[in-house]
Amino acid sequence: MWKNKYWVVGVLSAAISTSATANAPSQSLRPVLRPLDPALTAPAPQTVAVSNKGFQRWINGYRGRAISAGVSAAVFDQAFRGVQYNSDVIQRDRNQSEFTKTIWEYLDSAVSDTRIKNGKAALKKHRRTLQRIEAHYGVEKAVVVAVWGLESNYGTYRGNTPIIEALATLAYDGRRGKFFEQQLTAALKILQNGDVSARNMTGSWAGAMGHTQFIPTSYQSFAVDFTGDGKRDIWSEDPTDALASTAAYLKRSGWVSGQPWGVEVKLPRGFNYALANRKIKKSPAEWARLGVVGINGRSVPNHGTASLLLPAGGQGAAFLIFKNFAVIERYNAADAYVIGVGHLSDRIEGGSAIQGKWPRGDRALTFKERKELQRRLTKAGFDTQKVDGKIGPLTIEAVRQYQRSVGLEPDGYASLTLLKTLR
């Protein structure tokens, strides 16, 4: 798990990136999204490895550090046999596109009819194993399947990049060398433990592995041997260990059995949007007294205290979110991902689609536009403190203050419509 962006190909604009930035858990496995389009997540046809004398010198120097960290010389030498500088990995690291998506565009893909259908089929196929996992860890089987669906499309796109070569290249020439060297050392220790061979240790260009895309340090902390064969094999065609490891991850992150991630709700007219704040928690009964009720018009069942989330501001769907929302955030801190996992799990279990309407006439703000929004807000007297393109709490509050000043609903949503108004 880590806090920095290692697969930055999915930056969601406005309210989605807002919460992912402002509320990201310090140990989130993956705090930003990657595209769900298989064409974008599928591995490159072939690895591009080139001779690099500087890289070889780096390997020679790193060898001593790895051995000092507990990696045996024999394991190191075998793992690095044939490893070369991978220019494709560096190209991907340096040319990550900032593809901006709205919450509804993301969910259209994350919870598509095809993904729901395939999720139901995966649940049916592996039901017996998933029931055992659920009984052992207390994490609902549909949630585990939903994570699997978003991480690798139910095992279809696990990545085929050699992990040792990728991490070594990034440790030597990447933008976060220290971090990737830590992951590389952890990967070597996984090999040393005998869970997988170097040849079969494959995954994404940035080091995420297996059916549910664990990075090496997360694997060390959470992976389990659920098959009992003595190996924690998340790479196998049999997804058992990977699915159990995901459940173990969520359980140790505080999963509450039987509690939903969230429940869609309706808001009353004239609602105080300032209450849509992750720090404000109320019981469902208290929310009902404020007019926040389920889609059926009744108070949401008491699953514990909840916060109100408006991922697209006052013009989109609204949710009461519970502790398990924050638990899924430990896996990936982007609100869109959490909603995607939660809603996909609901649909796999036969739940209904989100009823609220999204402002589909709007689009996500680009990074340049988010900075422009901050500049214009500050110039208008609503200081965002920073002009960094990140829609965090200060920018949200500035948006709310501006909206109040011009008679708009103060939902704090940094939309394209709002930017046009400022212009």
N, C-alpha and C positions, 0 to 999 in steps of 0.2 A: 504494500500500500504506500502511496506517497501523495504529497500535496501538489507537487509541480505538474505541469502539463507534459505528458509523455506521448500523447497521441492527439495532438491538437489539430484535428481535422473536423471538429464539430463545435463551433462557437455559436451558441444560440443567443439571439439578440433580445433586448428589452428585458421583460420580467423573467424569462428563463435564465439568461445569464446572470441576472441580478441575484437570485437566490443561490445559484451555484457558486457565485463568488462570495456573497456575504455570509452564507451559512455553511460553507464547505467544511466538513469534518476534517480535522488535521490528519487523519489516517485514511482518507478516502482512497480506494483502490484506483479509481480512474475518474478524476473530477471533471473531465470534459468529454463530450460525445464524439464519436466517429460516425461516418455515414452508414446508414443501414442498407444502402444499395449494394447487393452482392458484387456488382461490377467494381465497386470502389473498395470493398473489403477483401476481395479475392486476392491471393498472393500474385506477385508478378510471375510471368512465365518462367523466368530463370534468374538466378542470382548473378550479379555482376561483381566478380572478385578480381582485383588487380594487384600486381606486385607493388609494394610500398616499403622501402627500406626504413623509413621513419617508424612505420607501424611495427615492423619486426623488432626494431630497437625498443620500442615501447613494450612489446610482449616480453622481451628479455628482462626489462626492468620490473614489469608487473609480476613476473614469475616469482621473484623473491617476496613480494608483498603478499601474494596469494598463499605461498607456503607458510609464511609467518602467521597468516590468518587461519591456518589449519588445513589447507588443501595439500594433499600429498603430491610429491614430485611426479610420481607415476601417473596419477589422475590428471594432473595439469598437462603433462607432455602428451598423453593420449588424446585429451580433449582438444588440444591445439594443433594436432597433426592435420595438416592441410588447410588450416585457417588462414585466410587472406583478408586484406582490407576490402571491405564491401562498399563500393562506391554507390550502389543503388540505395543502401540504407542511409547513407549521408545525404543523398539527393532527396530522399523522402523526408528526412529530418529537417532539412533546410528549405524545402519548398512545400511545406504544409499549407494547403489552401484554407482560407477562412471562409468556409461555406456557411452562410448564415441561413438559418431556418426558423420559422415561427413554430410555436408549440403544436399547432394543428398540422402543419406540414410534417413535422417529426412523427406525430402520432399516427398520421395517415399511413406511414410506412411501418412504424414500430408495432402497430396494432391493426395491420391490414387483414383483410379476410383470409389471405393465404397464410399469414403467420399464425392467425388464430386456428385455422384448419390444421396446419402442421403441428401446432402445439397440442391440440386435442389428440392427434394421432400419436405424438411422442408420449403423451401422458398415458394413453391406452397401451402402447407397446411396452412401456417400462413401468406400468402401474405397480406391479408387485415390488420391484426394487424401490420405487418412490414411496410406497406405503411403509416399507421398512425404514427408509431414511426419515420420513415424517415422524414415525413412532419413536425413533431414536433421538432426533434433534428437536422435535416440536415445531419445525418449520413446514408450513403447508406445501404439499407437493406441487401445486400449480404455480406457486411463487418460484420454486426452484426451476421448474420448466420454463417459466417466463424469463428468468435470468439467462438460462441456456439459449433461449430463442433470440434474445437481443445480443448476446455476446458472440455467438457463432452460428446463428440460424440453425439451431439444434444439431450442432456438430458439423455442419456442411462447410463452413469457412473457418478453419482453425489456424490457418497460416502454415507455410512450409519453409520459412526462412530458418536457417541454422542459428539457434539461439546464441551459442558461444561466439560465433563469428559476428553476429549482429551486435551483441553487447560489447565485445572487444572493440569493434570499429567505433561504436558510439562513445565508449570510455576514452578512446584515443583521440577522436576527432569531433566528437559531438559537442553540443552546447552545454551539456551538463555531465561533464566527464566524471566527476566524483560520484554522482548518483549512479551512473551506469556501471562504474567500476564496482560499487557495492552490489549491484544486481548480478554482475558477472561472477563475483566471488561466491555469492549465494547459489548461482547456477552450478558452479563447479562443485560445491558441497552437495548439491542434489545428485550430481553424477557420482560423487564419492560414496554416497549413501546407497547407490545401486538401484534407485527408483526407475531410471531410464538410461539409455545409452546416449552418447553424444550425437550419434547419427539420428536417433529418433527424437532428440530434444529439439523440436521445431515449434514455430509459432509466428507471431507478428514481427515485423521489422524492428519494433521497439521493445521486444522482449516478453510480450504477454503470451501465455501458453495454454494449450488444451481447450477442452470444450467450453469452459467458462472463463478463459483468458486470465489466468493468474500470472502475476509477475513473480520472479524467484523468491523475493523476501516474503511475499504473501503466501506463496506455496509453503515455505518453511514454517510459517506461523499457523496455517490453517488446513493444509492438505491432509487428508486421512486415507487410510487403507481400509475401505469398507468391504472389499471383496475377500480380505483375509489372506491374500497371496504373498504378503510381505512387502508389497510395493505400493506406493501412493501414485498410481498411474493415471494421470489426468489426460494423457496423450492417446490412450488406447481407443480402438473403435468401440469398445464397451465403455459407456460414459459413467458407469457406477461410481468410481472413485471421484470423478470430477463433480458429479451432482451431489454426492455426500459432502465433499469438501466445501461446496457452495453453501450447503445447509449448515455445516459447522461454522463457517465464516459468519453467517447471519446470526446463528445462535449465540456465538461468543460476542457479537456486537450488540446483543441485548434484545433479540427477537422475542416478542410477546405472542405466544400461541393463541390463535383464535381472534386476534385483533386485526382489523383491516388496516391497510396502508392509509386509506382515506375513503371518504364517502362524498359523492357529489351532492351539492345542496343548492337551494334557491335563496336569494337575498330579497329582502323587502324593499319597496320603494323608499328612497331617501336614506338608504343605509350609510352608516359612517364608515367610509372605506379606510380610515385610519386604523380600524380594528383588524384589518388584514395584515397582520404582522406576526412573524414566527415567534416573537417573544410573548405575545398575548395568548394565553391558554385559558380555556373555559370548558366546563363540562357541556355535553350536548344539550342538556336541559337549560343551561344558562344561555347558550347560543339560541335555543328555540325561543326564549323570552325576548331576545333581540330580533326575532323574526327570521333567523337562519334555520331553515328546516330542510329535511330531505326532499328529494324530487317528488315523493308521494305526499308531501305537505305535512308530514308528521315529524316529530322530534327524532333526531338520529339516535339509534340505540346507544346506551352508555358503554362505550368501549374505553373510557378514560378521558382525560383532558385532551383537548384538540385545539389546533390553531386553524385560522382561515387562510387559504391559499387562493389567490386569483392570478393564475399564470398568464392570462391575457388581459389583465385589468378588469374594469367593470363591464366590458363588452363581451366577455367570454365566460366559460364555465367556471364554477366555484367549487371548492372542495374543503371539507373539514379533514385535516390530516392528523394522524395519531402518531404514537411513538415509532411504530414500524416504518413510517415514512423516513424518519431519521436513520433507522437501521439500514434501510436500502441505500441511503445516501453514503453509508460507509463503503459501499461497493462502488458507487459512482455518485459524485456530489451534484450533478446537474438535475434540476427539478424535472426536466423533460424525461430524463432516463428513469427517474423514480416513478413518475406517473406512467411511463410506458410499461415498466415492469408490473406495477400494481394493476393497471387497467388490463394489460394482456392476461395476467393471471385471473382476473375476474371474468374476462371473456372466455378463457379456456374452460372455466368452470360453468359456463352458461349464462354469465351475467349480461346485462344489456349495455348497449353503447352509451357513450357520454351524451346526455340530453341537451346540455347547454350549447348555444350557438357560438361559434368563433367569429371574430371579425375578419373574415376571409378576404375582404377588400384591402386589408392592410398587408404589409410585408415586413420582414425583419429589417431592422436598421443595419447598415454595414458598419464596420469599425470606424470608418471616416465619418459617417453620419452620426454615430454615437458621440464622437468627439465634438462634432459641430453642435449637437444638441447641448452638450455641457457648456460649450463656449457661449452659446446664445442665452441659455438660462442664467449664467453668471453675469453676462452683460446686461440682462434685464433686471438684475438685482436679486436673483435667486442663486446664491453661490453654491456650486457643487464641490468646492474645495480643490478638486483635481479635474484635469482634462486628460483622461487616460483611456477613454473608450469603454470603461467598465461601469456598468449600471449597478452601483452598490447603494447602500442605505442613504448616503448623503445625496446622491443624485435623485433617488426616489423621493426624498423629502423635498428637494428643490422642485421637482416636477409637481408634487402635490401643492406646494405653495403657489406655484405659477398657475396651476389649474384653478385653485380657489380665487385667485386674483382676476381671472377672466371668466369666471362663472361656469367652469367645466367641472365634471365629476372628479373629485380629487382622489383618483384611484392609484396615482403614482406610476402609471404605465407609460413607459417611454416609447411611444409609437411613432410611426411615420406621420400619421395625422397630426400629432402634437408638434413634431418638428416643422411641418408645413405651416402650422399656426404661428409658431415662433418666427418663421421667416417673414 
